[in-house]
Amino acid sequence: MGRWLAAILRDDIGLRDQMARYVPTDDAGLPADENAVVAELCSLAAGRYFGFGYDVGTVTEFARWMRGLWVGRYPLGVIQIEGVIRAALGETEVDLSGIERPAVTKAQVVTASHISRIMKWDLSTVEQLVREAETGAARRGWNPRPAVA
């Protein structure tokens, strides 16, 4: 899972496609343990990009920009994408219960991926973030399979 996420954040399409066969999915999306890693990764990326005390308007504009890139290929609207990002930033009043889990996961992965491109993270930074996401998920009681050594 971690190597797949690292490949996505690095825009390594070949490795992403190669690792995808090892990512456990079904019609409901990823297992909960793996979703926890994705959520943690999105939180780490969003926190580094938007920072502490961020402007909510900046999050809205980012969500609008993301939606514009994915018109016709993305299951969520601007408000839902913004909600996913704000939840990743730790806002507790955000309600994502009306969004199907696979759509939330996709929004989290795409958010982290866009932030990685914008921030121009190198391989070392991406691998460190994935390790932190795996560790953070485990600390929260999940049991993800560590993939980044």
C-alpha positions in Angstrom: 0.0 0.0 0.0 2.7 2.5 1.0 4.7 1.9 -2.2 1.6 2.4 -4.3 0.9 5.7 -2.5 4.5 6.8 -2.9 4.4 6.0 -6.6 1.2 8.1 -6.9 2.8 11.1 -5.1 5.9 10.9 -7.3 3.8 10.6 -10.5 5.5 7.3 -11.2 2.8 5.8 -13.4 4.7 2.6 -14.1 5.3 1.8 -10.5 1.8 2.8 -9.5 0.3 0.4 -12.0 2.7 -2.3 -11.0 1.9 -1.9 -7.3 -1.8 -1.6 -7.8 -2.2 -5.3 -8.1 -0.9 -5.6 -4.5 -3.5 -3.0 -3.1 -6.4 -5.0 -1.6 -9.7 -3.6 -2.9 -13.2 -4.7 -3.4 -16.5 -3.0 -4.3 -16.4 -1.1 -1.0 -12.9 0.2 -1.7 -9.8 -0.3 0.5 -9.9 -2.2 3.8 -10.2 0.0 6.8 -6.5 -0.4 7.8 -5.4 0.8 4.4 -8.0 3.7 4.4 -6.4 4.8 7.7 -3.0 5.2 5.9 -4.6 7.2 3.1 -6.4 9.4 5.5 -3.2 10.0 7.6 -1.2 10.7 4.4 -3.8 13.3 3.3 -3.7 14.9 6.7 0.0 15.2 6.7 0.1 16.6 3.1 -2.7 19.1 3.8 -1.1 20.2 7.0 2.2 20.8 5.3 0.6 22.7 2.4 -2.1 24.8 4.2 -0.2 25.1 7.5 -1.5 25.9 11.0 -4.2 28.6 11.1 -5.0 28.3 7.4 -7.6 30.4 5.6 -10.7 28.4 4.8 -11.1 30.4 1.6 -7.7 29.0 0.5 -9.1 25.5 1.0 -12.2 26.3 -1.0 -10.1 27.7 -3.9 -7.9 24.6 -3.8 -10.9 22.3 -3.9 -12.4 24.4 -6.8 -9.0 24.1 -8.7 -8.9 20.3 -8.1 -12.5 19.9 -9.3 -11.7 21.8 -12.4 -8.8 19.4 -13.2 -11.1 16.4 -12.8 -14.3 17.5 -14.5 -16.1 14.4 -15.8 -13.7 12.0 -14.1 -14.3 12.8 -10.4 -17.2 11.7 -8.3 -17.3 14.7 -5.9 -18.2 18.4 -6.2 -16.3 21.3 -4.8 -18.1 21.3 -1.4 -17.4 17.6 -0.9 -13.7 17.9 -1.9 -13.4 20.9 0.5 -15.0 18.8 3.2 -12.5 16.0 2.7 -9.6 18.5 2.9 -11.0 20.3 6.0 -11.5 17.0 7.7 -7.9 16.1 6.9 -6.9 19.3 8.5 -8.6 18.2 11.7 -11.8 20.1 11.5 -14.2 18.0 13.6 -17.5 19.6 12.5 -17.1 18.4 8.9 -19.6 15.7 8.1 -18.5 13.2 5.4 -21.1 10.6 6.2 -23.0 11.4 3.0 -20.0 10.5 0.8 -19.3 6.9 -0.1 -16.0 5.7 1.4 -14.3 5.0 -2.0 -15.0 8.6 -3.1 -13.5 10.0 0.1 -10.4 7.8 -0.4 -10.0 9.0 -4.0 -10.3 12.6 -2.9 -7.7 12.0 -0.2 -5.3 10.4 -2.6 -5.8 13.0 -5.3 -5.4 15.8 -2.7 -2.1 14.4 -1.4 -0.9 13.9 -5.0 -1.6 17.4 -6.1 0.0 18.8 -3.0 3.1 16.6 -3.7 3.3 18.1 -7.2 2.9 21.7 -6.0 5.4 21.3 -3.3 7.8 19.4 -5.6 8.5 16.7 -3.0 11.5 14.5 -3.8 11.5 10.7 -3.3 13.0 11.0 0.2 10.2 13.4 1.3 7.5 11.3 -0.2 8.8 8.1 1.4 9.1 9.8 4.8 5.5 11.0 4.6 4.3 7.5 3.7 6.2 6.1 6.7 4.7 8.8 8.9 1.2 7.9 7.6 1.7 4.2 8.2 3.1 4.9 11.7 0.3 7.3 12.5 -2.4 4.9 11.3 -0.8 2.2 13.5 -0.7 4.6 16.5 -4.4 5.1 16.1 -5.1 1.4 16.4 -5.1 0.3 12.8 -3.0 -2.5 11.4 -1.7 -1.4 8.0 0.9 -3.4 6.2 4.1 -1.3 6.1 5.5 -1.1 2.6 8.1 1.7 2.7 11.3 0.5 4.3 
